[in-house]
């Protein structure tokens, strides 16, 4: 199976640029993994106002919000944030 194309929102690109080298590498690896297995790595689906299903992948330091465009085989990265687990 060929990987999905990654499409990053500008805010996600800015977040990535502000990170240190090690965090950039870690996030890059997560995004590449997400491009190969977008359905398997979806931890929590969320419905948007339009009815579109978004996914959250939260592990390690980062939380990634994305949706999968099956028609063109793209994973659209909407937001990346530091993941803080709240008990």
N, C-alpha and C positions, 0 to 999 in steps of 0.2 A: 504494500500500500504506500503510495507516495504521500509525502507530508502536505498538509494544507499550507497555503500561503499566509504569512503573517501580515496583518495591516494594523499599524499602531496609530492611535490618536496622538495628536501633537502633545497633549498633556503627559501622556505616557513616555514619549520621547524626552520631554524636558525632565521628568522624574529620573529616567535612566541616566541622563547626562550629568545630573547633580550627584550621583553616587560615586563612591570611591571605586578604585579598580577592582578589588575583590568582589564587592557587591554587584558591580556591573557584570562581571563574569558569571556570578551565581544566577543573577536574573536572566542573563542571556541564555544560559543552559536551561533554565525553567521554561523560557519562551520557546526554545527549540523543541523541548520535550512536549510542550503543549501543541505545537504544530503537528507532531506525529500522533498524539493521542488526545485530541480535544474533548472527546466524549468521556473517556476513562478518567480524566483528571478533574472533571467537574465535581466539586464538592457540594455545591448548593445552588439549585436553580432559583432564579428570581424573575418574576413577571414585571415588565415595565408598563408604563401607562398605555403604550400602543398595543400591548398584548404580547410583545416580543419576549422570548425567553432568553435571559442572560444567565451566565454562569459565574460563580466565584470559585477560584482556586486559591486557597489560603493554606500555606505551609511554609515552614522556615520563617524567614524575615518578611516575606512579601505576600500581599493579597492582590490577585489579578482578576479584574472583572472583564468578561468577554462574551461575545456571541459568535455562533458558528453559522456562516453563510454557506449552506450545502450546495446551492446552485453554482457557485463559482469556486468552491473548495477553499474558502478563506476563514481564518480565525481573526476576528476583529477585536483587538485589544482596546478597551474603552478607558480603563483606569488601572493604575498600579499604585499601591500604597504600602507603607510599612504595616505588617500584620501584628496586631497586639491582641493577644488572647485575653478576653475579659471573663474571669470566673463567675 
